[in-house]
Amino acid sequence: MAQKTKMIVDKDFKIAEIDKRVYGSFIEHLGRAVYTGIYQPGHGTADEEGFRKDVIELVKELDVPIIRYPGGNFVSNFFWEDSVGPKENRKKRLDLAWRTMESNEVGLGEFAHWCDKVNSEMMMAVNLGTRGTADALNLLEYCNLDTNSFYADMRRKHGVEKPYGIKVWCLGNEMDGPWQMGHKTATEYGRLAAETAKAMKTMDDSLEFVVCGSSNVDMPTFPQWEASTLEEAYEYVDYISLHQYYGNAKDDTADFFAKTQDLEKFLHSVIATCDFVKAKKRSKKTIHLSFDEWNVWYHSHQKDNEEMQRRPWQTAPHLLEDIYTFEDAVLNGLILITFLKHADRVKVACLAQLVNVIAPIMTETDGPAWRQTIFYPFLHASKYGRGVALTPVISTGEHDTTKHEGVTDIEAVAVYNEEKQEVTIFAVNRNTTEDIEFESDMRGFPGYQVKEYLAMESDDMKVVNSAAASPVAPVLKKDYKMDGGIFTTIMKKCSWNVIRFGL
């Protein structure tokens, strides 16, 4: 007999309104993200500007509201002036982060226009590695001001009369990392971030700022970096960034699925650190979280290192092209559930990245674009996870893994969209050996019935999609009961589930 999990869903169990920007993503000038990714003149689907329309349609399908640009490590040696104006006058640059050649054929203006095509906004990062406050101000004037001044006039001379109006700005990238161009101590960086944000606010007081947190939870300076940085910058910034990638190099699926326990600890630690500084400063302001890099990333590490060392200064080489498995998709679903459970503090998140580079969308040069396995949980969350996140009241079994104890069998969260009169449950059975009977009490929503039940299931954890075939895709489920407001089904082991209810 299958184990049983019970869940209660009620509209009064509110966590918070979900900020749609939690379904953001990221495009960096890295590998084939831009060139032969979003942009390939001469491709069969290319529009008049050289952007691939097949990719545009897939990005629009995901409904990504905000996209971080242009990096990433790339931004710490980015000269924005080289990426604007007539293409024939733009300088080629050596990208020191990824040891490649940047042609600047696609720059700030082109990317802004591409964002319009995919119905998204740009989240702009400024170079606080090899540059500083003055260059950030010049970039802001170019992007956002409608004044009769040098950089605003430069934008007009480049054929862009109307300002871009970028609202969210990242103050550098991973400045705690020794690998970063212009790496700084927490106090050095905190002061620079504070002064830069203060100056930029003087120019445009509508801006929101993301200050760099730790590059990952395993950094030796975590979480003191967050505390020291916020000591300097607290009153000038709105979000602190979190970055984390997960892998399964030891081929331990059960423990891989348990890694969102580590994510929970990471979130709690950063929130506690932010609130400690708030208390210390007697501030009324709450710092929210921008989890602006997250994904599975480990498949391509060795190949990437060899490519950068042996063949440097290529243009758009194949880098970070992880091909994702079924189990990677399940973990991404678990990560999304975790973010929604913290909707009161996680307001921005960026799946890193969007096209070709550790991405849900892949392209073949001169060939088709296609959906990786991880495309689908993100699609479902972005499409149906808009509204109010509801506290999951769940009674479920637990199991231990090689490195984690008390791992819940079922992880789930519900989202209530009052406008559409819909409730969606996102759930993962992360038990690798047993199917589980799942019961959800929906009596708090009288008259609601099942509209759709989608699931991703597989007995092969390593199965992947490709340009030729997509064996991993959601299926429509019919094996459930809805009786007296109680929903019941059998959730398959290692499965991603999306159950939609409505009037």
N, C-alpha and C positions, 0 to 999 in steps of 0.2 A: 504493500500500500504506500502511495506517495506521501511524502511529508506535506504539511499544510502551512501556508502563510496566510494571515489575515491582515487586511488593510482597511482603515476607515478614512473616508474622504468627506470632508465637510467644508463648506464655504467660509465658516467662521474661523477655521484653522489657518489664518493667513500668515505667511512669512513676509512677503512684500510684493509689490508690483515688479514684474520682470522688466528690466531695461533691455530693449531690443538689441542694444549694442553688445550684449553678451554673445550674440551670434555673429561677431565680427571675424575678420580674417586678416591676412598679411601678405603683402607682395614685397619682396626684397630684390634688389639687383644682384641676383645670385643664381648661378647655374642657368637653367632654361626657364626660369619663372617669367621673365619678360620676353626675351628673344627666343622665338619659336614656341613660346608659351602663350602669352596674351597677344603677342605681336609677331606677325610674319608676313610682310608684303609678298605678294605672289602666291600665297596659299590659296587653294580653291575657294575658301570661305572668306578671304580677307576683304574688309570693307575699304572705302576710299582712303582711309588713313593707315591701312596696313594691319588693323586689329582683326583677329580671328573671330568671326561671328559664331562659329561652333562653340568656342570657349565662352563668349559673351552669353550665349543661351544657357549654358550649364551654370555659370555664375548667377545669372538671374533666377534660375531654378532654385538655387540655394538661398536666395533672398538675403544677401549679406549686407547689413546696413552701414558698416564702417570697415575700412581697410587701412591698415597701418602701412606706412611707406616713408622712405625708401629702404629702411632697415631698422633693426638688425645691425650686425657688426659692420655692414657696409656704410652706415651713416657716419661712423666715427672718422672717416676720411673723405666725406662727401663734400664736394664743392658745388653748391646748388647753381651757381652762376654758369657753370659749364653745361647745365642741362636745360637751359632756356635760350630763346632766340632762334635765328636761322640755323638749321641743322648743319649746313655746310661750314659754319663758323665755330661749331662746338668742338672742344678739346677732347681727345681720347685720354683716358686716365688709367693708371694702374690701380686696381682695387687691391689694397694690401690685406684686407680681411680674408678674402677667398682666393687671392693670388691669380686674378683673372684680369682681362682687359675690358674696360667699360667704354663703349663707343659713344654713349650719351645720345644715341639716335632717338631713344625714348627718354623723355625727361619730365620735369614737373608739369608742364602744360599738357603734354600728351596723356600723362597718367590721370590728371584731373578730368580730362575729357573722357577717358575710358571709364572712370568712376561714374560719370553721368550716364554712359551707355549701359552700365550694369545696375543703375539705380542705387548707388552707394555714395557714401561720403568718405573723404580722405582724413586719415589720422596721421598728421605730419610729425616726423621726428627731426630734431635739429642736432647738428654736429656739436657736441660739447666735449669731443675727444681731442681732435687736432685744431678745433676752432673754438669759438666762444660766444659771448653775449652780443657783441657788435654784429657778427654775421647772422645770428638768430634774428636780430632786429631788422636787418636788411631783408632777410627772407620774408619775415612777417609783413613788412611794408609792401614788398612785391606781391605777396599773395592776397592780402586782406584790405589794404587801404585804398581809398578813393580820393586821395589828396593830390595836389599838384607838387609832387616831390620826386626826387631822383628815381627811386626804385619803383614807385607806383607809375611814373611816366615810362620807365623801362618796360613794364608789363604792357602798357598800352602800345608802345612801339613794336612790341612782339605780337600785336594783333588781338590782345585780350583786354577789352575795354572794361568789363565788369570784374570786380574782385572775386577771387575764388571762395572767400568766406569760410576758411577752414577753422573749425571751432576747438578741436581737441589736438593738443600738441604734446609730444613726448620729449622730455628734456634729456636727450642722449639715449644711450642704450648700454645696458650691462656694464656700467662704469666701475663695478667692483671687480671685474674679471681681468686678470693679468694679460690675457690675450687681446684685450681691447686697445685700439689705438688711443693713446691719451688716458690710460688707466689712472685713476685717482684714489686717494683715501676717502673714506666716508665724509669726513669733515670738509676736505677740499671740494669734493663733489657737491655736498649739501649747500655750501656757501655759493658755489657757482650756479647751481640750479635755482636757489632762492633769488639771487641777483638777476638772473636771466628772466625768470618768471615775473619778478617785480617790474622789470623794465618793459617786458612785452605787454603786461597788463596796462602799463601807462599808455601804450600805443593802441591797445584794443582790450577794453575791460570785459568783453564778453567771452574771453577765452577760458578753456579748462586745461589744466596741466597734469601730466603724468610724470611723477618723479621716479627715478630708477630704484627699484628694490634689488635684492640679491639675484644673481644670475640663475641660481638654483638653490634648492634647500640644503644641498650638501656643501655649500661654500663655507669655509672655516669661519668667516666673519658673520654668518647668519645666526641670529637676527639682530646682532649689534649694529650691522650696517644700516638696517631700517631705522633703528632708534637714533643713531647718530645723524643720519641724513635728515630725518624729520625734525630733529632738534633745531636744525638750521632752516629748513624750508617749510615747516608745517603750515604756516599761515598763508603761504603763497601758492600752494598746490592743492589739487583736488583728489588725486588718486596716487597710489603707489603701485608700481608694477610688480608682477610675479611672473616668473618663467619656470617651466618644468616640462621635461620630456621623459617618457617611459619606454622601457624596452623589456624584451624577454630573451636575452642572450642565452640563458641557461635552459630554455625550452621547458619552463615550469608554468603551465597554463593556470593552474589554480592559484599560484602565488602572484602571477601576473595580474589576474583579476582582483587580487586583494590590494593592489597598489593604490587604490583610491582611499584606503585607510591612511596611507602616508599623505595623500593630498589633503584629507580632512585635518590632519595634524598641522600641515603647512599653513592652511587657511586660518586655523585657530591661532597659530603662533603669530602670524602677521597682523591679524585683527587685534590680538592682545597687545602687541607692540604699538600699533597705531593708537590704541585707546590709552596706553600708559603715557605716551607723549602728550596726548590730549589732556589727560588729568594733570600731568606735570606743568603744562602751560596754562592750566585753568581756561582752556579754550571751549567755546561752544560749537566749534566746527568739528565735523566727523570726516575723517579721511576714508574714502572708499577704495575698492581694489580694482585694478585693471590687470587681469590675467592675460597679458598681451602676447604671450607665446606659450602654446600648449599643444601637445600631440604625442604620438608614438614616433620615436626616431632612434633606430639602432641598426636597421638592416644594411645601410650603405656605408657605415663608418670606415671600414678598412679600405674599400674601393676609393672613397672620397680622399682620404689621406694620401693614398698612392698617386691619385690623379693630380692633386695640388703640388705634390713634391716633385714628381717626375715631368709633368707637362704644364709648368706655370704660364700665365699670361695668355691663356686662350680666351676667345670670345664665346660666351655662352656654352661652356662645357657641360657635360652630364654630371651634375653634382647633387647629392642629397636626394636621389631619386628612389626613395624607399617604395617598394611594391608591397602593399598592405594585405595582410591576411584577414581571414574571418575573425580570428581572436583579437586582432587590432581594432576591428570595428566594434566589437563588444566592449573593449576597454574604453574606447572613445564615448560610447553610450554611457558608461559608468561615470566618466568625467563630467559629461553634460548634466547628468542627474545631480552630481555633487555641486556643480555651480548653481543649479536651480534651488537646491536646498539652502544655499547661502545668498539668495537673491537680495537680501537686505543689505549686503555689503559688496558682493561681486556685481559691479555695474557695467564693466566692459570686459570682453574676453576676445582674443584673436586666435583662431585656429591657425597654426603656423605649419605650412603656409597654404596658398590657395591653388596654385597651378605648378605642376611638375616637381617642385621642390618640397619634399615631405608633404604631399598635397592630396586632396580628395579628387582633383581633376588632373588627368595626364593627357599629354598630346604626343602624337607621332609627328616628327618633322615631315611636312608635305603629306601627312596622313590624317587620320581622324583624331578627335578628342574622345576621352572615355572616362567613366566613373569608377574610381577605386572603391574598395569595400567600405572605407570610412566615410564615403560620400553620404551614405543613407542615414545613419543616426543623426548626423549634423542636419541633413535635410529635414528629417522628421521634427527635430527639436526646433529648428528655425521656423518651420511652417506651422506647427501646432503648439509650440511652447511660448505663445504670446498671451499675456494676461497676468494673473496673480498666482504666484507659487503658493501651494498649500502644504502645511506641515504634514509629513507622512507619519501617520500613526500605524505602525506595523508590528505585528508579532510574527517572527520568522525564526527558523532554525539557524544554527551557526556551525562553522567548521574551522579547523586550523589548517594552515599551510606551512610550508617549510620555514617561512620567516614571519608569519603573521598569525595571531591568535584571535579567536572570537570573530571570525569573518562571517558576516551575515549572508545567508543563502540568497535572499532576494533584496535587491536595492531598488527603491522606487520613489517617485515623487509625482504629485498631481498638479496640473495647471488649470485654473478656471478662467475662461474667457467669457466674461459677462455679456459683452456686446454681441458675441455670436451664440451665446447660450450653449457653450460647449465646455466639457471637461475632458482633459487628456491625461491618461496615466502613462508615464514612461517607466518601464521596469526591466531589470536584468536578472535572470537566474544565473548566478555565477557559481553555482554548484556544478562541478565538472563531472559528477557521476550520477546524479539523480534528477529526474523530472520532479516538479513540485506543484501540488495543487494550490492555486492562487485564488483567494476569495477577497473581493472588495465590496465593502458596505457603502452603497451609493444612495442610501435613503435620505441623506441630506440634500439630495437633488431630485425632488419628486417629479415623476414623469419622464426622467431621462432614460434613454435606451441606447444600446450600442449602435453607433453609426458605422464604425469600422474597427477592425482589429488587424494590425499589421505586425509581422514578426520576421526576424532573421534567425534562421536555425541551420545548423550544420553539424555533422559528425566529424568533419575534417577541419581542424583548427587552422590548418596551413593553406587552405584553398584560397586562391587569389583571382582577381579579375584581370583582364587584359584588353587590348584593342580588338582582339578576335572573339572573345567570349566573356560573359559576365555571369558565372555560376553563383556568385554571391549577390543576392538582391532580396528585397522584402517580398513576402508572400502574404496573401489575404487569408486570414484564419476564420473558420466557421465553427470550430469545436469549442463552444462556450455556452453557458446558460445565463440567463438574466431572469430572476424570479423574485418578485417582491422587493425590488431594489437591491438585490444581492447578485453580484456578478461572480461567476465561477469558471475557471478554466484550468487546464494543465499546462504549465509553462515548461517547455523543454529545457533540459540542461544546456548551459552555455548559450543562452538566447537573449536577443534584444526584442522587446515587446512595446508596441504603441497601441493603446486601447482608447478609442475616442467615443465619448458619450455626448448626446444632445437631445433636445426636445424634439 
